[in-house]
Amino acid sequence: MRKTVVFALGGLALLVMLVGDGVAAAWALGWLKSEPSTVTKTTPVARKLTRVTRHKGKIEFVDTGKMVVTLPSSASADGSQGYLQIEISFATYNKNAAAVFESYKPMVKASLISAVMEDGAQLATGSPAAKRHFAQTALAIADKVVSRGDAKLPAAPFAGAYITDFILQ
């Protein structure tokens, strides 16, 4: 009998602690406040970095490998040259596109390096907008080179381009 009473009191104490913690957490998160909140909730802005397509099958990623590009001196404020280390991965659902990319990788890299040299001033800022713009440019370059490499591939064989490494010096 005594054990039962002790266990019942222990269980009741545990229940009171759990409920108290739950109420404290709800109050801390603002769920129990009756006054209007001064913080306005915003919805996240959807950013379309790349094409969104629905495919069946396994997605594959191919990448350029790390590239180090000398940025033109006009890209920096003090006129000195800078360096950009960049790596870009491309997503595809087409196995043939991945194979063709590997064989045409030098052409893709050369075109990307030229694009970095053209957009050097914008990329030197390191801004998210510049990165998004360059990711879309890289996707267009990869699509163009790879689709020309194999006539059986669609005009846009890649589903997305992702900058996986971006270091400015």
CORKADA-V217623 format. One record per residue. RES is the residue in three letters. D_LAST is the distance of its C-alpha to the last C-alpha in whole Angstrom. Layout:
res->(RES | RES)
d_last->(D_LAST | D_LAST)
This chain:
res->(MET | ARG | LYS | THR | VAL | VAL | PHE | ALA | LEU | GLY | GLY | LEU | ALA | LEU | LEU | VAL | MET | LEU | VAL | GLY | ASP | GLY | VAL | ALA | ALA | ALA | TRP | ALA | LEU | GLY | TRP | LEU | LYS | SER | GLU | PRO | SER | THR | VAL | THR | LYS | THR | THR | PRO | VAL | ALA | ARG | LYS | LEU | THR | ARG | VAL | THR | ARG | HIS | LYS | GLY | LYS | ILE | GLU | PHE | VAL | ASP | THR | GLY | LYS | MET | VAL | VAL | THR | LEU | PRO | SER | SER | ALA | SER | ALA | ASP | GLY | SER | GLN | GLY | TYR | LEU | GLN | ILE | GLU | ILE | SER | PHE | ALA | THR | TYR | ASN | LYS | ASN | ALA | ALA | ALA | VAL | PHE | GLU | SER | TYR | LYS | PRO | MET | VAL | LYS | ALA | SER | LEU | ILE | SER | ALA | VAL | MET | GLU | ASP | GLY | ALA | GLN | LEU | ALA | THR | GLY | SER | PRO | ALA | ALA | LYS | ARG | HIS | PHE | ALA | GLN | THR | ALA | LEU | ALA | ILE | ALA | ASP | LYS | VAL | VAL | SER | ARG | GLY | ASP | ALA | LYS | LEU | PRO | ALA | ALA | PRO | PHE | ALA | GLY | ALA | TYR | ILE | THR | ASP | PHE | ILE | LEU | GLN)
d_last->(76 | 74 | 71 | 71 | 71 | 68 | 66 | 67 | 66 | 63 | 62 | 63 | 60 | 57 | 58 | 58 | 55 | 53 | 54 | 53 | 50 | 50 | 51 | 49 | 46 | 47 | 47 | 44 | 42 | 44 | 47 | 50 | 49 | 52 | 50 | 48 | 44 | 42 | 39 | 39 | 37 | 35 | 35 | 32 | 31 | 31 | 27 | 28 | 25 | 27 | 30 | 33 | 36 | 38 | 39 | 41 | 40 | 37 | 33 | 31 | 27 | 26 | 22 | 20 | 18 | 15 | 13 | 10 | 10 | 10 | 10 | 12 | 13 | 15 | 12 | 11 | 13 | 13 | 14 | 11 | 9 | 6 | 5 | 6 | 8 | 11 | 15 | 18 | 21 | 25 | 28 | 31 | 35 | 36 | 36 | 36 | 33 | 31 | 33 | 33 | 29 | 29 | 31 | 29 | 25 | 24 | 25 | 23 | 20 | 21 | 22 | 19 | 16 | 19 | 18 | 14 | 15 | 18 | 16 | 13 | 13 | 15 | 12 | 9 | 11 | 11 | 14 | 17 | 19 | 16 | 16 | 20 | 20 | 18 | 20 | 23 | 22 | 21 | 24 | 26 | 25 | 26 | 29 | 30 | 29 | 31 | 34 | 35 | 34 | 37 | 40 | 41 | 38 | 38 | 36 | 33 | 33 | 30 | 30 | 27 | 23 | 21 | 17 | 17 | 13 | 10 | 7 | 4 | 0)
